[in-house]
Amino acid sequence: MGILKFKPKLHPWNRLFLWGFFFVIVLVACAAMSWNSSKPGTADRYKTWHDYGGAPDQSKYTELAQITKSNVSKLQVAWTYATEDEVVYQFNPLIVDNVMYVLAKDNSLVALDAATGKEIWIHAHLQGISARGVNYWESADRKDRRLVFQINNYLQAIDAVTGKSILSFGENGLTDLRQDLGRDPKMVTRVQSGTPGKVFGNLLILGSATGENYMSMPGDIRAYDIVSGKLAWTFHTIPHPGEYGYETWPRDAYKYIGGVNCWGEISVDARRGIAYIPLGSPTYDYYGGDRQGNNLYGNSILALDARTGKRLWHYQLVHHDLWDYDLSAAPQLITVKHNGKDIDAVAVAGKNGFLFVFDRVTGKPLWPIEERPVPASDVPGEHASPTQPFPTVLPPFGRQNMTAKDLNPYFLTDEERKHWTARIDSMGTGLYTPVSMNRETLSIPGAVGGASWGSTAADPQKGIVYIRSIDWPSVYGKVHKREQGGGAVSKDNGGQSIYAQNCQACHGADRKGGIGPELLGIGSKLDFEKFHRLVFSGKGEMPAFAHLDEPTMKKLYGFLTGETGPARPGRPAPGKLKPPVGPVVATGGAPGGLALREIDPSLMNARVQGPNSYGVPYPAGTSAPEARYFIPPGWGLGYPYLIGPPWSSIIAYDLNKGTIKWRIPVGEDRQVTALGGPRSGLLRAQRNGMIVTSTGLLFCTGKDGKFYAFDAETGRELWAGQLPAGTQGLPSTYEVNGKQYLVVAATAPLSFGRDEEGSKTQGNALRKSYVVFALP
């Protein structure tokens, strides 16, 4: 018998319906594919660079596979975009579709064609914008696309398509970040962070930069609605009464203690909706007599429900911090093989040179963490924690002790070597040795050493974490006491000596920059009022110098702007900035921000006049002690050259095994090379980033004017691209029309030698630029 074939007869209308239904399904599938290719945080998150750090998890990882180990040596400059100013940009470019967003031309946000560098629009003169990056967000239908950023302690949104301010955001285009901190907003001198925060859904999760002094602001973690600009939730990092951890502080500490803030990088597990937040030190950084106890959540890794701000778990990595060992590097979200199982983990690197690894969901350490005894403090009223947490399996990535045998063999004279040998032998040294009233103290990796923002990356599925680390000894003088209502004014307090005591460690003896930016020509950028506010309040990583009264500020300003600090030519006076040449669509911040909120004059007057001032008094009714203790000016940052190389390194951890896979110096000091030394890494090599690729490459920037590519498996150098200047900030990678590109901001001085004699750009200011590389 044959097989019966049945062919049902369909009415023509039914056929039409089925074809129509099929057509709709195809359209929906195509639209979904198109949407997934462009929407941040989806399965293709490792093929775009919509986020600061590349993706919500901050891995700096890409699955773009055109550039490989076999062809990376062929990379060449595809195009450049000159910044046309003297600003050192730390900006991480974002790329959405074929549009790149950068900061250039006197802090203007610029949209560029990502394939050619052609300008699309310019939003000019956003003075006060957060330096390291902005946030991109889009609605589900992509009709609303926004760039959201911090500027002058406000939150602002502009249209990512047109570049114009969105005035329906917040109040007349702005949300005031000084509000809702539990303190008088007029007393808030600084709050915005230099790091952009992290987008999750329709929320922007933000940290802050609160300052380093007594009576700084609390470092609350806050989330804002990206459409309305309204506050959605707050997590108190200095607990209020009834909140978990309140008993680890003195009563009412939340009313006067500051810090415990996230000025670094937030990472988000987008699938689980968990935000991982590295927190910094309580303030004042080097004395805790007014904050007895372990001080939760200071120096903790904190896991919050990204939707609500509810605490899920935390782990404190430094108790009662007295060393400024902030956590600021992005926590790395990885999957590792551990005890025969796949574990979703989070790895946290600190300034102290330790890497800690936890189960991402439970917070349980993957390897035991031991509490070990550490030295006590001799400062009256101080009670240093008797123990500190130490990882038991993972070796440290930074040097944690220094003796006279470690002195630099290249940059010290015989006389200096003899001097420092005797001096170091008389110091208190060690990872957790507190500052002292009786002797100097040396700390290593130091207050700006170890891992900082931008210095962590990962291959998430392979369980490999990369850390960019620097060793920078912090040398602290003897601690001194100040009483409220006391303190003498220094008799010999000329502008040059004020600069040497307070500014030179960061900005250099020649004012050409180091940790901090160049100060030559500061008078053409800031009038005295703005200068006074900046120095008094601090900004970003710059601490506040609230102990300098107005006459002292005037002497300092005079030194920087007078004959000894010549203004650079070619820049208009403050307040008379001309829009840059190009397609300018707007100038300045949203209208509501034109008149910035004033600082309460009582805040600047509520302190003893002179360099030995006490500072703003504690609130009435609190139990804080009357006396305060301070380290000498300079924050211990004046001697990075004391220790021998390598000064900056990349360390690769295999967290499946709990071992260091490889370690290499990164960057080359020309003066060391000229003296016959090995590759040394670089002094002052902060603020540099990495990119990890699925093709086994690790890209890294440096302050020696090169952009490096290493074999991610072995650390072997495969390529070094020449740049017109040094770099600060994170590079980005992206694809347009099937072609992969890499972009890096080359706008920083080059840095070689002990005193940065080689601190210059390779060409004039017009050569400072965003440099884009691609294969031929």
VOGU-3710 file (C-alpha; in Angstrom, 3 decimals, decimal comma):
1> mgilkfkpkl> 0,000/0,000/0,000  1,178/3,508/-0,613  1,442/6,137/2,043  -1,645/8,259/2,333  -0,763/11,884/1,707  -3,068/14,389/3,302  -3,032/17,994/2,156  -5,395/20,107/4,186  -7,159/22,854/2,312  -6,852/26,306/3,898
11> hpwnrlflwg> -9,187/29,139/3,265  -7,311/32,035/1,547  -7,933/34,238/4,618  -6,340/31,579/6,855  -3,316/31,405/4,584  -2,997/35,174/4,714  -3,241/35,070/8,505  -0,512/32,428/8,797  1,819/34,281/6,463  1,168/37,488/8,384
21> fffvivlvac> 1,823/35,760/11,692  5,075/34,316/10,340  6,125/37,766/9,078  5,472/39,347/12,490  7,526/36,628/14,226  10,435/37,277/11,858  10,216/41,031/12,434  10,150/40,592/16,223  13,135/38,226/16,083  15,106/40,642/13,888
31> aamswnsskp> 14,227/43,559/16,130  15,293/41,579/19,191  18,587/40,704/17,539  19,141/44,341/16,599  18,183/45,522/20,085  20,444/42,976/21,803  23,373/44,136/19,672  23,085/47,675/20,966  21,470/47,506/24,390  23,966/47,746/27,279
41> gtadryktwh> 24,012/44,874/29,770  22,724/42,118/27,450  24,419/38,962/26,203  26,583/41,025/23,874  27,924/43,233/26,657  31,501/42,150/25,898  31,244/43,364/22,301  30,414/46,994/23,084  31,830/49,790/25,234  28,674/51,563/26,432
51> dyggapdqsk> 29,857/51,572/30,058  32,795/53,067/31,907  35,067/50,025/32,175  33,394/48,329/29,227  30,476/46,542/30,893  28,489/46,540/34,148  30,963/44,065/35,687  33,963/46,392/35,066  36,069/43,529/33,689  37,554/45,656/30,872
61> ytelaqitks> 37,076/42,495/28,811  36,089/42,209/25,147  34,981/39,380/22,871  35,815/41,406/19,765  38,214/39,013/18,071  39,677/40,759/15,039  42,923/41,680/16,811  44,911/38,594/17,800  48,377/37,582/18,977  49,385/36,907/15,386
71> nvsklqvawt> 48,412/40,316/13,976  48,640/42,722/16,933  52,109/43,830/15,803  50,478/45,321/12,696  48,333/47,817/14,626  48,680/51,363/13,370  47,074/54,742/13,989  43,696/54,922/12,237  42,866/58,509/13,251  43,461/61,024/16,034
81> yatedevvyq> 41,370/63,738/17,628  43,315/66,661/19,110  42,014/67,937/22,442  43,307/71,453/21,604  44,029/72,429/25,200  46,434/71,726/28,066  44,089/69,642/30,198  45,180/66,138/31,242  42,145/63,992/30,464  41,528/60,770/32,414
91> fnplivdnvm> 38,384/60,150/30,373  37,243/56,666/29,315  35,569/57,101/25,881  32,146/55,522/25,414  31,064/54,196/22,016  27,421/53,568/21,092  26,630/52,390/17,558  29,099/54,477/15,530  29,303/57,458/17,912  32,183/58,027/20,339
101> yvlakdnslv> 31,819/60,357/23,316  34,970/62,062/24,654  35,977/64,980/26,851  38,156/67,582/25,079  38,467/71,280/24,185  38,423/72,739/27,680  36,181/70,130/29,316  33,625/69,972/26,514  31,695/66,792/25,828  32,195/65,910/22,174
111> aldaatgkei> 30,391/63,352/20,012  32,580/61,948/17,213  32,090/59,628/14,290  33,779/56,520/15,734  35,173/55,461/12,350  36,678/58,795/11,293  36,876/61,164/14,283  34,633/63,744/12,608  32,811/65,970/15,088  29,037/65,482/15,347
121> wihahlqgis> 28,300/67,910/18,184  30,074/69,746/21,042  28,585/70,637/24,415  31,142/73,238/25,444  32,812/74,243/28,720  31,480/71,805/31,285  33,890/73,041/33,950  33,646/70,862/37,049  32,517/67,695/35,243  33,700/64,392/36,727
131> argvnywesa> 36,996/63,663/35,049  37,027/59,917/34,452  33,845/59,353/32,530  30,106/59,696/32,006  27,205/57,215/31,939  25,157/56,195/28,910  21,504/55,118/29,201  18,744/54,460/26,696  15,034/53,627/26,946  13,665/50,294/25,738
141> drkdrrlvfq> 12,537/51,815/22,441  15,819/53,764/22,078  13,904/57,011/21,592  15,387/58,463/24,786  19,191/58,286/24,928  21,087/60,105/27,645  24,527/60,923/28,946  24,325/61,358/32,715  27,211/62,835/34,703  28,272/64,749/37,817
151> innylqaida> 29,266/68,390/37,602  29,986/70,833/40,452  28,212/68,607/42,993  25,140/68,246/40,763  23,829/65,454/38,581  22,979/66,427/35,011  21,656/64,696/31,869  22,091/65,660/28,224  20,571/64,167/25,090  23,109/61,726/23,624
161> vtgksilsfg> 21,791/62,401/20,100  21,650/66,215/20,149  24,077/67,082/22,974  21,590/69,470/24,581  20,662/69,578/28,277  17,511/67,711/29,317  15,708/70,272/31,458  13,009/67,824/32,615  15,741/66,023/34,586  15,878/67,018/38,265
171> engltdlrqd> 15,073/70,655/38,912  15,549/72,683/35,746  18,067/70,143/34,487  19,993/69,463/37,700  19,846/67,289/40,818  21,715/68,712/43,818  23,976/66,004/45,274  24,480/68,028/48,480  20,933/67,271/49,527  19,804/64,222/51,500
181> lgrdpkmvtr> 23,106/63,547/53,291  21,794/64,202/56,784  23,910/67,354/57,013  23,205/71,027/56,263  23,710/71,306/52,473  25,378/74,705/52,969  28,076/72,961/54,986  28,796/70,401/52,238  31,952/71,535/50,463  32,379/68,504/48,185
191> vqsgtpgkvf> 30,536/65,323/47,359  30,855/64,329/43,693  33,250/61,584/42,699  35,609/61,665/39,751  34,262/58,223/38,783  30,923/58,208/36,939  28,989/55,576/38,910  27,157/52,619/37,362  23,868/52,297/35,474  21,507/49,469/36,404
201> gnllilgsat> 18,116/49,497/34,680  16,701/52,993/35,117  18,931/53,724/38,111  22,322/55,383/38,420  24,221/54,089/41,463  26,653/56,708/42,776  29,496/56,931/45,234  31,158/60,184/46,282  34,412/61,963/47,120  33,978/63,447/50,574
211> genymsmpgd> 37,414/64,792/51,473  40,010/63,516/53,938  39,696/65,869/56,899  37,827/65,956/60,169  34,122/66,746/59,690  34,073/65,606/56,070  30,772/64,452/54,598  29,480/60,863/55,021  29,977/58,585/52,021  26,394/57,407/51,537
221> iraydivsgk> 25,791/55,193/48,493  22,831/56,586/46,566  20,804/55,647/43,498  18,973/58,145/41,309  16,225/57,662/38,738  17,815/58,428/35,378  14,602/59,815/33,871  13,409/62,035/36,706  16,700/62,704/38,497  15,038/61,907/41,830
231> lawtfhtiph> 16,698/60,019/44,657  15,570/56,366/44,620  17,433/54,854/47,589  20,253/55,511/50,077  22,578/53,206/51,969  24,276/54,773/55,006  27,916/53,662/55,042  28,232/55,187/58,529  25,249/53,462/60,131  22,455/55,417/61,782
241> pgeygyetwp> 20,788/54,254/65,015  19,117/50,872/64,553  21,102/50,008/61,430  23,516/47,094/61,167  27,014/48,094/62,288  25,991/51,098/64,402  27,644/49,528/67,474  31,058/49,524/65,721  31,183/53,326/66,109  30,862/55,770/69,000
251> rdaykyiggv> 27,362/57,054/69,703  26,236/59,658/67,141  29,360/59,173/65,000  27,172/59,452/61,887  26,667/63,131/62,761  30,340/64,086/62,485  32,437/61,293/60,921  33,000/61,497/57,173  34,323/59,288/54,409  33,562/55,551/54,167
261> ncwgeisvda> 32,809/56,489/50,584  33,138/54,892/47,177  35,274/57,297/45,159  36,384/54,413/42,967  34,617/51,926/40,728  31,324/50,087/41,292  30,803/46,698/39,630  27,368/45,186/38,960  26,236/41,598/38,427  23,491/42,570/35,964
271> rrgiayiplg> 21,871/39,106/35,946  21,504/38,941/39,723  21,008/42,658/40,296  23,844/42,945/42,836  26,127/45,986/43,113  29,618/45,401/44,537  30,976/48,545/46,123  34,569/49,075/47,349  34,578/51,514/50,256  37,270/53,859/51,523
281> sptydyyggd> 38,549/54,982/54,886  36,712/56,931/57,574  38,061/60,441/58,098  40,312/61,790/59,460  42,469/59,167/57,700  45,398/58,929/60,130  43,811/59,334/63,564  40,703/57,657/64,921  40,360/58,880/68,478  36,925/60,249/67,576
291> rqgnnlygns> 35,840/56,971/65,920  36,775/54,159/68,301  35,852/50,668/67,099  36,149/48,744/63,842  34,163/51,383/61,900  31,847/49,464/59,595  31,631/49,803/56,637  35,014/51,471/56,310  37,413/49,643/53,940  34,812/46,963/53,191
301> ilaldartgk> 33,567/45,219/50,089  29,816/45,790/50,221  27,200/43,857/48,225  23,892/45,697/47,816  20,640/44,842/46,074  20,983/47,204/43,103  17,224/47,771/42,970  16,663/48,710/46,610  20,020/49,431/48,254  19,470/46,650/50,794
311> rlwhyqlvhh> 22,649/45,154/52,270  23,184/41,569/51,147  26,627/40,992/52,682  29,884/42,764/53,463  33,442/41,946/54,511  35,743/44,461/56,170  39,296/44,196/54,826  40,925/46,815/57,100  39,681/47,483/60,623  39,759/51,042/61,988
321> dlwdydlsaa> 41,907/52,272/59,097  44,839/54,559/60,033  46,772/54,308/56,739  44,385/55,578/54,039  44,082/52,035/52,636  40,952/52,821/50,631  39,357/50,237/48,389  38,804/51,893/45,017  39,678/49,390/42,253  36,733/47,732/40,517
331> pqlitvkhng> 35,777/44,393/42,139  36,246/41,700/39,483  33,338/39,303/38,864  34,710/35,958/37,745  33,821/32,260/37,559  36,432/29,904/39,022  36,922/26,197/39,583  37,105/25,764/43,365  37,046/22,436/45,194  35,725/20,796/42,034
341> kdidavavag> 32,831/23,226/41,554  32,184/26,289/39,391  31,896/29,259/41,760  30,755/32,749/40,767  33,202/34,874/42,734  34,234/38,484/43,301  37,912/39,449/43,685  38,827/42,650/45,534  42,276/44,305/45,348  43,387/46,975/47,817
351> kngflfvfdr> 46,008/49,652/48,324  47,639/47,367/50,882  48,744/44,915/48,173  46,312/42,111/49,078  43,768/40,354/46,860  40,723/38,839/48,566  38,215/36,517/46,854  34,630/35,783/47,948  31,622/33,818/46,799  29,701/36,438/44,877
361> vtgkplwpie> 26,317/35,475/46,359  27,072/34,481/49,953  30,141/36,589/50,720  32,010/33,547/52,031  35,804/33,748/51,425  37,067/31,133/48,961  40,188/30,700/51,085  40,500/31,336/54,833  41,228/34,866/56,017  43,162/35,075/59,286
371> erpvpasdvp> 43,076/37,817/61,903  46,731/38,427/62,813  48,189/40,707/65,511  49,465/44,108/64,376  51,289/46,956/66,212  49,532/49,251/68,656  49,453/53,058/68,468  51,328/55,411/70,815  49,103/58,429/70,001  46,940/59,487/72,989
381> gehasptqpf> 43,290/58,524/72,605  43,996/56,177/69,701  43,088/52,496/69,874  44,349/50,748/66,765  42,697/47,432/65,986  44,773/44,664/67,640  44,383/42,442/64,558  43,931/42,843/60,803  42,662/40,414/58,095  45,322/38,539/56,117
391> ptvlppfgrq> 44,633/36,191/53,177  46,171/32,750/53,770  46,589/31,366/50,226  46,853/34,222/47,756  50,300/35,892/47,835  50,353/39,705/47,952  50,809/41,581/44,683  52,648/44,570/46,171  55,708/44,978/48,390  54,632/45,388/52,004
401> nmtakdlnpy> 57,862/46,243/53,796  60,984/48,282/53,119  64,418/48,444/54,729  67,576/50,371/53,876  68,586/47,465/51,627  65,679/48,371/49,313  66,857/51,932/48,649  66,889/53,020/45,016  70,239/52,151/43,342  69,711/54,676/40,517
411> fltdeerkhw> 68,348/57,982/41,807  70,158/58,566/45,140  73,563/60,124/45,701  75,960/58,482/48,161  75,209/61,217/50,667  71,458/60,722/50,292  71,836/56,964/50,610  73,723/57,380/53,892  71,094/59,851/55,138  68,144/57,620/54,254
421> taridsmgtg> 69,805/54,468/55,606  70,021/56,034/59,051  66,561/57,578/58,740  64,787/54,385/57,689  66,514/52,401/60,424  65,005/54,793/62,965  61,482/54,675/61,532  58,531/52,531/62,317  57,934/50,451/59,201  55,509/47,770/58,119
431> lytpvsmnre> 52,118/47,280/56,554  50,054/48,090/59,650  52,427/50,224/61,731  50,454/53,314/62,852  51,807/56,842/62,636  53,528/57,984/65,821  54,197/61,004/68,024  57,736/59,785/68,716  59,207/58,838/65,346  58,648/58,933/61,611
441> tlsipgavgg> 56,699/56,131/59,944  57,168/54,467/56,563  54,260/52,639/54,920  54,495/50,504/51,783  52,807/50,044/49,198  51,717/53,432/50,569  48,638/55,654/50,606  48,657/55,926/46,807  50,234/52,540/46,119  48,857/49,066/45,508
451> aswgstaadp> 45,692/48,904/43,400  43,647/52,006/42,657  40,849/52,917/40,262  41,320/51,561/36,756  43,922/49,043/37,850  41,973/45,763/37,786  40,689/43,672/34,869  39,749/40,050/34,257  39,004/37,225/31,886  35,677/36,491/33,633
461> qkgivyirsi> 35,086/32,906/32,498  38,679/31,733/32,858  39,014/33,031/36,412  42,098/35,149/35,656  42,420/38,561/37,345  44,974/41,188/36,293  46,165/43,919/38,655  48,150/47,014/37,801  50,078/47,803/40,997  52,542/50,471/42,092
471> dwpsvygkvh> 54,933/50,622/45,048  55,118/54,149/46,459  56,465/54,513/50,006  54,561/56,911/52,235  56,877/58,678/54,688  54,956/60,291/57,542  56,439/62,768/59,994  55,659/62,795/63,696  52,035/63,319/64,632  51,177/66,592/66,368
481> kreqgggavs> 48,246/67,664/68,520  45,845/70,560/68,080  43,314/71,788/70,596  40,096/73,580/69,753  40,719/77,293/70,137  44,489/76,843/70,036  47,192/76,775/67,434  49,698/79,435/66,545  50,085/81,135/63,225  53,375/80,400/61,496
491> kdnggqsiya> 55,620/83,489/61,409  57,487/82,604/58,213  54,692/81,632/55,881  55,536/82,931/52,417  53,818/81,541/49,357  56,736/79,349/48,359  57,001/77,673/51,762  53,208/77,184/51,842  53,453/75,487/48,463  56,376/73,301/49,563
501> qncqachgad> 54,552/72,150/52,701  51,136/71,505/51,217  51,297/71,111/47,436  54,745/70,112/46,230  54,422/66,396/46,986  51,635/66,054/44,421  52,275/68,874/41,933  56,069/68,798/41,817  58,769/71,289/42,800  58,539/72,832/39,328
511> rkggigpell> 54,710/72,804/39,418  54,640/70,664/36,275  52,553/67,944/37,887  53,035/64,483/39,313  50,209/62,856/41,217  48,303/66,081/40,715  47,971/68,165/37,541  50,314/70,871/36,308  49,829/74,219/38,050  51,710/76,494/35,676
521> gigskldfek> 49,263/79,056/34,343  46,729/78,398/37,094  45,921/82,110/37,258  44,536/82,068/33,715  42,229/79,195/34,652  41,004/80,168/38,139  40,433/83,534/39,763  41,187/83,750/43,488  37,620/83,021/44,591  37,469/79,765/42,621
531> fhrlvfsgkg> 41,015/78,876/43,666  40,143/79,477/47,328  37,078/77,256/47,091  38,959/74,484/45,294  41,838/74,376/47,798  39,524/74,708/50,795  37,124/71,975/49,635  39,375/69,687/47,587  38,243/67,915/44,432  38,381/64,315/43,261
541> empafahlde> 41,505/62,764/44,794  42,831/66,152/45,920  42,368/66,512/49,692  40,834/69,610/51,231  43,202/72,095/52,885  40,709/73,638/55,265  43,506/74,597/57,674  44,722/77,338/55,292  43,089/80,648/56,133  42,308/83,339/53,548
551> ptmkklygfl> 45,549/85,355/53,974  47,554/82,144/53,588  45,514/81,236/50,508  46,299/84,630/49,012  50,024/84,117/49,547  49,818/80,702/47,910  47,784/82,068/44,996  50,234/84,918/44,581  53,143/82,509/44,430  51,418/80,405/41,780
561> tgetgparpg> 50,281/83,324/39,637  53,091/85,833/40,080  56,475/86,064/38,405  57,479/82,717/39,897  54,424/81,053/38,440  53,939/82,580/34,984  50,597/82,251/33,254  50,672/80,484/29,958  49,758/82,573/26,917  46,804/82,035/24,655
571> rpapgklkpp> 44,040/81,371/27,195  41,278/83,877/27,967  40,696/85,165/31,468  38,297/83,190/33,689  34,664/83,816/32,815  35,506/84,857/29,237  36,010/81,468/27,654  35,159/81,337/23,976  33,252/78,355/22,559  35,565/75,970/20,718
581> vgpvvatgga> 35,579/75,860/16,969  33,164/73,228/15,699  29,492/72,187/15,905  28,707/73,675/19,340  25,127/72,925/20,381  25,280/74,206/23,976  27,670/75,899/26,396  28,037/75,337/30,130  25,885/73,274/32,420  22,114/73,317/32,638
591> pgglalreid> 20,690/76,781/33,420  20,054/75,883/37,042  23,753/75,373/37,578  24,989/78,739/36,386  24,873/80,147/39,926  26,458/77,443/42,085  25,309/77,092/45,663  27,540/79,042/47,988  29,429/77,457/50,851  28,230/78,786/54,196
601> pslmnarvqg> 30,734/81,528/55,173  30,662/80,262/58,767  32,220/77,027/57,547  35,307/78,851/56,300  35,503/81,031/59,406  34,836/78,371/62,040  38,465/77,506/62,506  41,547/78,987/64,080  43,442/81,213/61,674  46,743/79,812/60,499
611> pnsygvpypa> 48,350/76,563/59,368  47,981/74,939/62,795  44,217/75,373/62,840  41,907/72,877/64,492  39,214/72,835/61,814  35,439/72,897/62,040  34,299/72,010/65,594  32,249/68,907/66,330  28,457/69,310/66,630  27,199/70,188/70,084
621> gtsapearyf> 26,113/67,261/72,219  28,334/64,603/70,642  30,854/62,607/72,641  33,828/63,358/70,361  37,120/64,255/72,118  38,352/67,848/72,173  41,866/67,154/70,901  42,728/66,296/67,308  45,951/64,823/65,965  47,410/65,453/62,512
631> ippgwglgyp> 50,253/64,238/60,344  52,490/66,974/58,865  51,435/68,512/55,511  52,224/66,568/52,365  50,269/63,398/53,180  53,468/61,339/53,153  53,768/61,482/49,359  57,079/63,275/48,907  59,511/60,402/48,321  58,285/57,923/45,676
641> yligppwssi> 61,854/57,494/44,414  63,211/56,022/47,689  62,548/52,412/46,817  64,280/50,574/43,990  62,438/49,250/40,933  60,179/47,781/39,761  57,811/50,607/40,639  54,816/49,589/38,525  53,859/46,046/37,586  51,084/43,916/36,144
651> iaydlnkgti> 50,296/40,791/38,135  48,161/37,967/36,724  46,357/35,737/39,255  44,955/32,328/38,332  42,137/32,122/40,863  41,320/28,550/39,921  44,586/27,627/41,628  45,075/30,559/44,010  48,463/31,405/42,516  50,218/34,216/40,690
661> kwripvgedr> 50,468/33,205/37,043  53,013/35,879/36,060  54,339/39,285/37,062  56,062/41,872/34,826  57,246/45,475/35,193  55,142/47,718/32,965  56,598/50,856/31,433  60,205/51,870/30,947  62,027/54,664/32,752  64,485/56,113/30,243
671> qvtalggprs> 66,868/57,296/32,946  67,157/53,796/34,408  67,708/52,352/30,931  70,415/54,948/30,254  72,164/53,822/33,437  72,141/50,219/32,237  69,299/49,083/34,430  66,554/46,576/33,570  62,958/47,426/32,715  61,881/49,228/35,847
681> gllraqrngm> 58,265/50,146/35,491  57,449/53,791/36,134  57,364/56,054/39,155  54,040/57,865/39,650  52,321/55,349/37,360  48,832/55,868/38,724  45,639/56,192/36,741  46,329/53,749/33,941  44,017/51,067/32,626  43,901/47,726/30,823
691> ivtstgllfc> 41,825/45,817/28,262  41,666/42,004/28,194  40,605/40,256/24,975  39,100/36,849/24,263  41,964/36,361/21,778  44,510/36,267/24,621  45,778/39,850/24,632  46,244/42,326/27,473  46,483/45,989/26,467  47,856/48,508/28,956
701> tgkdgkfyaf> 48,564/52,246/28,944  51,493/54,010/30,601  53,002/57,398/31,358  56,014/56,683/29,141  54,168/57,547/25,924  53,436/53,955/24,880  50,397/51,726/24,525  51,389/48,111/25,203  50,035/44,719/24,170  51,061/41,651/26,190
711> daetgrelwa> 50,348/37,960/25,851  47,650/37,461/28,511  48,886/33,917/29,184  52,567/34,669/29,721  53,040/38,450/30,089  55,356/38,577/27,050  55,320/41,953/25,285  53,946/41,649/21,745  53,593/45,279/20,645  54,120/48,866/21,800
721> gqlpagtqgl> 52,392/51,719/19,993  53,910/55,198/20,222  51,732/58,011/21,578  52,215/61,793/21,429  52,025/62,064/25,243  51,575/60,016/28,372  48,229/58,585/29,389  45,863/58,610/32,324  42,557/56,769/32,450  41,086/53,731/30,742
731> pstyevngkq> 41,391/52,800/27,069  38,361/51,489/25,146  37,780/49,067/22,284  34,859/48,861/19,860  33,770/47,739/16,403  32,302/49,776/13,538  31,406/48,278/10,162  33,202/45,042/10,998  36,459/46,775/11,992  37,848/46,700/15,538
741> ylvvaatapl> 39,420/49,822/17,039  41,279/50,741/20,243  41,224/54,286/21,623  43,325/55,906/24,343  43,559/59,479/25,661  47,186/60,652/25,272  47,178/63,997/27,090  49,422/63,565/30,160  53,047/64,598/30,710  55,652/61,931/30,172
751> sfgrdeegsk> 57,217/60,765/33,417  60,805/59,609/33,760  63,324/59,838/36,568  63,295/60,904/40,152  62,172/64,499/39,718  60,339/64,074/36,423  62,996/65,878/34,405  61,441/64,204/31,381  57,971/65,516/32,173  56,842/66,862/28,836
761> tqgnalrksy> 54,759/65,890/25,862  56,220/64,719/22,619  55,238/67,859/20,758  53,058/70,839/21,580  49,635/71,015/23,191  47,884/70,518/19,863  49,347/67,024/19,694  47,614/65,973/22,875  44,871/63,799/21,492  42,710/60,728/21,530
771> vvfalp> 44,631/58,185/19,474  42,716/55,406/17,712  44,477/52,231/16,553  43,307/49,562/14,111  44,706/46,923/11,792  45,595/48,135/8,281
//
